[in-house]
Amino acid sequence: MKKHILLVCMLSGIIAFILSILKMDEINKNLLELQIDGNQDVIEVSKWIGISLAVIGEIFKPMIEVLFFSLVIFLSFIIFGVKDSYKNIFKKGILAYYYILLGNLIVIILYLLKVSNAERTITLPFLWNINIFVIVAFSVWCYSHLKDQENRSYKFYIPFVLLFLFSLAISAFSSIIPQ
């Protein structure tokens, strides 16, 4: 279990670093208007500090997301009277996170193939641009949890549906915010 947590976190950081390097032209283009004579060194250092902080954040992101979503599922199970351990829910969530990482690897491949707006190609526009691989990860998480259960009543599905709706709400809210 600890191996999977470390592997998922490290892969997430590595993917974030590779994406930052692939997007370097876009980052430099956005910083070009800030460059005035004499402050180019400061902007260059700030750019690399920003990239470093983003990679560090991406290293911890999978663990924090799965911890939070596992807590939501665990509390929903308590409300609906379903017996399951938090550790079991968390473990299956970490394993399902590999699908999100797979989606990020596909984005890297699309960037290498010079596909414009590569991140948008794996989203569903009619669902507020939610990542297809997030839906796959939630589905695999739900299936991996339900396949071992004898009684597959609606009580098992509701927490995962709520989690999916919560993810849709986050995606909808982030699409409202101007970028």
C-alpha positions in Angstrom: 0.0 0.0 0.0 2.8 2.4 0.9 4.5 1.6 -2.4 1.4 2.6 -4.3 1.0 5.9 -2.4 4.7 6.8 -3.0 4.5 5.7 -6.7 1.3 7.7 -7.4 2.7 10.8 -5.7 6.1 10.6 -7.4 4.5 9.9 -10.8 2.2 12.9 -10.3 5.2 15.2 -9.6 7.2 13.8 -12.5 4.3 14.3 -14.9 3.8 17.9 -13.6 7.4 18.7 -14.2 7.4 17.3 -17.7 4.2 19.2 -18.5 5.9 22.4 -17.1 8.8 21.9 -19.4 6.6 21.2 -22.4 4.6 24.4 -21.7 7.8 26.5 -21.3 7.1 28.4 -24.5 3.6 29.3 -23.3 5.0 30.3 -19.9 7.7 32.5 -21.4 5.1 34.1 -23.8 3.0 35.0 -20.8 6.0 36.4 -19.0 7.3 38.4 -22.0 5.0 41.4 -21.3 6.4 41.6 -17.8 10.0 41.8 -18.9 11.4 45.3 -18.7 15.1 46.1 -18.8 16.8 45.0 -15.6 14.3 42.6 -14.2 14.8 39.6 -16.5 16.8 37.7 -13.9 14.1 38.2 -11.3 11.4 37.0 -13.6 13.5 33.9 -14.6 14.1 33.0 -10.9 10.4 33.6 -10.1 9.4 31.3 -13.0 11.5 28.4 -11.7 10.3 29.0 -8.1 6.7 28.8 -9.4 7.4 25.7 -11.4 9.1 24.1 -8.3 6.1 25.0 -6.1 3.7 23.6 -8.7 5.6 20.3 -8.8 5.8 20.0 -5.0 2.0 20.7 -4.9 1.4 18.0 -7.6 3.5 15.5 -5.5 1.1 15.9 -2.6 -2.1 16.4 -4.6 -3.0 12.7 -5.2 -2.7 11.8 -1.5 -4.7 14.9 -0.3 -7.4 14.3 -3.0 -7.8 10.6 -2.2 -7.8 11.3 1.6 -10.5 13.9 1.2 -12.7 11.9 -1.2 -12.2 8.7 0.9 -13.4 10.7 3.9 -16.5 11.8 1.9 -17.2 8.2 0.9 -16.5 6.8 4.4 -18.9 9.4 6.1 -21.5 8.6 3.4 -21.2 4.9 4.2 -21.7 5.7 7.9 -24.8 7.7 7.1 -26.2 4.9 5.1 -25.2 2.2 7.5 -22.6 0.5 5.4 -19.7 -1.2 7.2 -16.3 -0.6 5.6 -13.0 0.6 6.8 -11.5 4.0 5.8 -8.2 2.2 5.0 -9.9 -0.1 2.5 -11.7 2.9 0.8 -8.4 4.8 0.7 -6.5 1.9 -0.8 -8.9 1.4 -3.6 -8.9 5.2 -4.3 -5.1 5.2 -4.6 -5.3 2.3 -7.1 -8.0 4.1 -9.1 -5.8 7.3 -9.2 -3.6 5.5 -11.7 -6.2 6.2 -14.4 -6.0 10.0 -13.8 -2.2 9.6 -14.2 -2.8 7.7 -17.4 -4.8 10.7 -18.7 -2.0 13.0 -17.8 0.4 10.8 -19.7 -1.8 11.0 -22.7 -1.8 14.8 -22.4 2.1 14.7 -22.4 2.0 12.5 -25.6 -0.5 15.0 -27.2 1.9 17.9 -26.4 4.8 16.0 -27.9 2.7 15.4 -31.0 2.1 19.2 -31.1 -1.7 19.0 -30.6 -3.0 22.4 -29.8 -4.9 22.7 -26.5 -4.0 19.1 -25.5 -5.6 19.2 -22.1 -9.0 20.0 -23.6 -8.9 17.0 -25.9 -9.5 14.6 -23.0 -12.4 16.5 -21.4 -16.2 16.4 -21.9 -17.4 19.9 -22.8 -21.0 19.2 -22.0 -20.0 18.3 -18.4 -18.1 21.6 -17.7 -14.9 20.2 -19.2 -14.4 17.4 -16.7 -11.5 15.1 -17.5 -12.6 11.8 -18.9 -10.1 9.9 -16.8 -11.5 11.4 -13.6 -14.8 9.7 -14.6 -13.0 6.5 -15.3 -11.1 6.7 -12.0 -14.4 7.2 -10.1 -16.0 4.4 -12.0 -13.1 2.0 -11.3 -13.1 3.1 -7.6 -16.8 2.4 -7.3 -16.5 -1.0 -9.2 -13.5 -2.1 -7.2 -15.4 -1.4 -4.0 -18.6 -3.0 -5.1 -17.3 -6.1 -6.7 -16.4 -7.6 -3.3 -19.8 -6.8 -1.7 -22.5 -9.5 -1.5 -25.4 -7.0 -1.1 -25.0 -4.4 -3.9 -27.9 -2.2 -2.8 -28.3 1.5 -3.7 -26.5 2.4 -0.4 -23.2 1.5 -2.0 -23.7 3.6 -5.1 -24.9 6.8 -3.5 -21.5 7.9 -2.0 -19.8 7.4 -5.4 -22.6 9.3 -7.2 -22.3 12.1 -4.6 -18.6 12.2 -5.2 -19.1 12.4 -8.9 -21.6 15.2 -8.5 -19.1 17.0 -6.2 -16.4 16.6 -8.9 -18.8 18.0 -11.5 -19.6 21.0 -9.2 -15.9 21.7 -8.8 -15.4 21.5 -12.6 -18.4 23.8 -13.2 -17.2 26.3 -10.7 -13.7 26.3 -12.2 -15.1 26.9 -15.7 -16.9 30.0 -14.4 -13.7 31.6 -13.1 -11.9 33.5 -15.8 -8.5 32.4 -16.7 
